[in-house]
Amino acid sequence: MALTVSQVARLAKISVRTLHHYDALELLCPSERSDAGYRLYSQADLQRLQQVLFFRELGFPLEEIRRILGNPDFNLRAALLMQRRLLDERAERLDTLRHAVDAALASIDQGTQMSGEEMFEGFEPTRYEDEVRERWGDTEAYRESKRRTAKYQKDDWRRIKEEADGVFEGLARLLEAGHAPTEREAMDLAEAHRQHLIRWFYPCTPDFHRALGELYVSDARFTENIDSKRPGLALFSREAFVANAARQSS
């Protein structure tokens, strides 16, 4: 049975105004209208709303959610699996920080002094980098990067920045224009980024490049930096990296 806008608002614990806003953005348009012209939401509409709210909880901007859900290749199960993975990563991170806060509170309550290691145990700025390096066995690549960058001068770093900015600006333009990250132009820019890493830093296989894309969306610091160029760019870049890795492998 179709539900009215007020019924959906109560069910989803959001405001009627929010549903009207989603409709205006063509993010969630009700499938039906009553004879009087009132919005009526079907079961499929509720399922789409659930996806919107999941992505919102994960920090995705509305325009990016609209693009994702509007992709003809959108797969509900794959989206749910991705959301579960991102939530697991967030829960693990928050649990680590919660233990760190508990330890700091205990030291105050017990009048004890925490060691430097204990005070900063919950902060792991290189955790994802280490995980990626270990997973893809790039120990030699890391050493190679250290060897190369030790020789770079100011002009070298300027060129490196200009090249990297050019790639992400190109991806941002595609995102702004509504292109899919699986399109050839997006994959070509992803490949340009991979070649940029090979040229300046270390041998970068398609699999490693795909893992780097995962880092862009799993580590809030990377996401914030990349999305400062264009909201949703980190996720768009990740999807382009994944698509390009699949293309290179085939």
C-alpha positions as CSV (number, residue, x, y, z in Angstrom):
1,M,0.0,0.0,0.0
2,A,1.3,3.4,-0.9
3,L,2.1,5.8,2.0
4,T,1.6,9.5,2.2
5,V,4.4,12.0,2.8
6,S,3.5,12.4,6.4
7,Q,3.4,8.6,7.0
8,V,6.8,8.2,5.4
9,A,8.2,11.1,7.5
10,R,7.0,9.5,10.7
11,L,8.3,6.1,9.6
12,A,11.8,7.3,8.6
13,K,11.9,9.9,11.5
14,I,12.6,12.8,9.1
15,S,10.6,15.9,8.4
16,V,8.0,16.3,5.6
17,R,10.1,19.3,4.5
18,T,13.1,17.0,4.0
19,L,11.1,14.7,1.8
20,H,9.9,17.7,-0.2
21,H,13.5,18.8,-0.6
22,Y,14.5,15.3,-1.8
23,D,11.7,15.4,-4.4
24,A,12.8,18.8,-5.6
25,L,16.4,17.5,-6.0
26,E,15.0,14.5,-7.9
27,L,16.8,12.4,-5.3
28,L,13.6,10.7,-4.1
29,C,10.5,11.3,-6.3
30,P,7.3,9.5,-5.2
31,S,6.2,6.9,-7.7
32,E,2.5,7.9,-7.4
33,R,0.2,10.8,-6.9
34,S,-3.3,10.7,-5.4
35,D,-6.3,12.0,-7.3
36,A,-5.8,15.2,-5.2
37,G,-2.2,15.5,-6.3
38,Y,-0.6,14.4,-3.0
39,R,2.6,12.4,-3.0
40,L,2.3,8.6,-2.5
41,Y,5.4,6.5,-1.8
42,S,5.7,2.8,-2.8
43,Q,7.9,0.1,-1.3
44,A,10.5,0.7,-3.9
45,D,10.5,4.4,-2.9
46,L,11.0,3.4,0.8
47,Q,14.0,1.3,-0.3
48,R,15.5,4.2,-2.1
49,L,14.9,6.5,0.9
50,Q,16.7,3.9,3.1
51,Q,19.7,4.1,0.7
52,V,19.7,7.9,0.8
53,L,19.7,7.9,4.6
54,F,22.5,5.3,4.8
55,F,24.7,7.3,2.5
56,R,23.8,10.5,4.4
57,E,24.9,8.9,7.7
58,L,28.2,8.0,6.0
59,G,28.8,11.7,5.1
60,F,28.0,11.6,1.4
61,P,26.7,14.8,-0.1
62,L,23.2,14.8,-1.6
63,E,24.4,15.4,-5.1
64,E,26.8,12.5,-4.9
65,I,24.0,10.2,-3.6
66,R,21.7,11.3,-6.5
67,R,24.5,10.4,-8.9
68,I,25.1,7.0,-7.3
69,L,21.5,6.0,-7.2
70,G,20.9,7.3,-10.7
71,N,23.6,5.1,-12.2
72,P,22.1,2.5,-14.4
73,D,24.6,0.0,-13.0
74,F,23.6,0.7,-9.4
75,N,23.4,-2.6,-7.5
76,L,21.5,-2.5,-4.1
77,R,23.3,-5.5,-2.6
78,A,26.8,-4.1,-3.6
79,A,25.8,-0.7,-2.1
80,L,24.8,-2.3,1.1
81,L,28.0,-4.3,1.3
82,M,30.0,-1.2,0.8
83,Q,28.0,0.7,3.4
84,R,28.6,-2.2,5.9
85,R,32.3,-2.1,5.3
86,L,32.5,1.6,5.8
87,L,30.5,1.4,9.0
88,D,32.7,-1.4,10.3
89,E,35.8,0.7,9.6
90,R,34.2,3.7,11.4
91,A,33.1,1.5,14.3
92,E,36.6,0.1,14.7
93,R,38.1,3.5,14.7
94,L,35.6,4.9,17.2
95,D,36.1,1.9,19.4
96,T,39.8,2.5,19.5
97,L,39.3,6.2,20.4
98,R,36.7,5.3,23.0
99,H,39.3,3.0,24.8
100,A,41.8,5.9,24.6
101,V,39.3,8.3,26.2
102,D,38.5,5.7,28.9
103,A,42.2,5.3,29.7
104,A,42.6,9.0,30.0
105,L,39.7,9.2,32.3
106,A,41.0,6.4,34.4
107,S,44.4,8.1,34.8
108,I,42.6,11.2,36.1
109,D,40.3,9.3,38.5
110,Q,43.2,7.2,39.8
111,G,45.7,10.0,40.0
112,T,48.1,8.2,37.8
113,Q,50.4,9.5,35.0
114,M,50.1,8.1,31.5
115,S,53.2,7.5,29.5
116,G,53.6,9.2,26.2
117,E,52.9,6.0,24.3
118,E,49.7,5.4,26.3
119,M,48.5,9.0,25.8
120,F,48.6,8.7,22.0
121,E,47.8,5.0,21.6
122,G,44.4,5.8,20.0
123,F,45.9,8.0,17.3
124,E,47.3,6.2,14.3
125,P,48.0,8.6,11.4
126,T,49.8,6.0,9.3
127,R,47.5,3.0,10.1
128,Y,45.9,2.9,6.6
129,E,49.2,3.5,4.9
130,D,50.8,0.6,6.8
131,E,47.9,-1.7,6.0
132,V,48.0,-1.0,2.3
133,R,51.8,-1.4,2.2
134,E,51.6,-4.7,4.0
135,R,48.7,-6.0,2.0
136,W,50.3,-5.3,-1.4
137,G,53.8,-6.1,-0.4
138,D,55.2,-2.8,-1.5
139,T,58.2,-2.6,0.9
140,E,60.6,-2.2,-2.0
141,A,58.3,0.4,-3.6
142,Y,58.3,2.4,-0.3
143,R,62.1,2.3,-0.2
144,E,62.2,3.3,-3.9
145,S,59.9,6.3,-3.1
146,K,62.3,7.4,-0.3
147,R,65.3,7.1,-2.6
148,R,63.7,9.2,-5.3
149,T,62.1,11.9,-3.3
150,A,65.4,12.5,-1.4
151,K,66.8,13.9,-4.6
152,Y,63.9,16.2,-5.5
153,Q,64.3,20.0,-5.6
154,K,61.7,22.7,-5.3
155,D,60.9,22.7,-9.1
156,D,60.4,18.9,-9.0
157,W,57.8,19.2,-6.2
158,R,56.1,22.0,-8.1
159,R,55.7,19.8,-11.1
160,I,54.5,16.9,-9.0
161,K,51.8,19.1,-7.5
162,E,50.8,20.5,-10.8
163,E,50.4,17.0,-12.4
164,A,48.4,15.6,-9.5
165,D,46.2,18.7,-9.3
166,G,45.6,18.4,-13.0
167,V,44.3,14.8,-12.6
168,F,42.0,15.6,-9.8
169,E,40.7,18.8,-11.5
170,G,39.9,16.7,-14.5
171,L,38.0,14.1,-12.3
172,A,36.2,17.0,-10.6
173,R,35.0,18.4,-13.9
174,L,33.6,14.9,-14.9
175,L,31.9,14.6,-11.6
176,E,30.4,18.1,-11.9
177,A,29.2,17.3,-15.4
178,G,27.4,14.1,-14.2
179,H,29.7,11.6,-15.9
180,A,30.1,8.1,-14.4
181,P,33.5,7.1,-12.9
182,T,33.4,4.0,-15.1
183,E,33.4,6.0,-18.3
184,R,36.5,5.9,-20.4
185,E,37.6,9.5,-19.8
186,A,37.4,9.0,-16.0
187,M,39.4,5.7,-16.3
188,D,42.0,7.5,-18.5
189,L,42.5,10.1,-15.8
190,A,42.8,7.3,-13.2
191,E,45.5,5.7,-15.3
192,A,47.2,9.1,-15.7
193,H,47.3,9.3,-11.9
194,R,48.8,5.8,-11.7
195,Q,51.5,6.7,-14.2
196,H,52.2,9.9,-12.2
197,L,53.0,7.7,-9.2
198,I,55.1,5.4,-11.2
199,R,57.0,8.3,-12.8
200,W,57.7,10.2,-9.5
201,F,57.5,7.8,-6.6
202,Y,57.3,4.0,-7.0
203,P,56.1,1.1,-9.2
204,C,52.3,1.2,-8.8
205,T,50.3,-1.8,-9.9
206,P,46.6,-1.6,-10.8
207,D,45.8,-3.5,-7.6
208,F,47.8,-1.2,-5.5
209,H,46.3,1.8,-7.2
210,R,42.8,0.4,-6.4
211,A,43.8,0.0,-2.8
212,L,44.9,3.6,-2.8
213,G,41.5,4.6,-3.9
214,E,40.0,2.7,-1.0
215,L,42.2,4.7,1.3
216,Y,40.8,7.9,-0.1
217,V,37.3,7.0,1.2
218,S,38.2,5.1,4.3
219,D,40.5,7.7,5.9
220,A,38.7,10.9,6.7
221,R,41.9,13.0,6.3
222,F,42.3,11.9,2.6
223,T,38.5,12.3,2.0
224,E,38.5,15.8,3.5
225,N,41.5,16.9,1.5
226,I,40.3,15.6,-1.9
227,D,36.6,16.6,-1.3
228,S,37.8,20.2,-0.7
229,K,38.3,20.4,-4.4
230,R,34.7,19.1,-5.1
231,P,32.3,17.3,-2.7
232,G,32.2,13.6,-3.5
233,L,35.5,13.7,-5.4
234,A,37.2,11.1,-3.2
235,L,34.5,8.5,-3.8
236,F,34.4,9.4,-7.5
237,S,38.2,9.0,-7.7
238,R,38.0,5.6,-5.9
239,E,35.4,4.3,-8.3
240,A,37.5,5.5,-11.3
241,F,40.6,3.8,-9.9
242,V,38.6,0.6,-9.4
243,A,37.2,0.7,-12.9
244,N,40.7,1.4,-14.4
245,A,42.3,-1.4,-12.4
246,A,39.7,-3.8,-13.8
247,R,40.4,-2.5,-17.3
248,Q,44.1,-2.9,-16.9
249,S,43.7,-6.4,-15.6
250,S,41.6,-7.4,-18.5
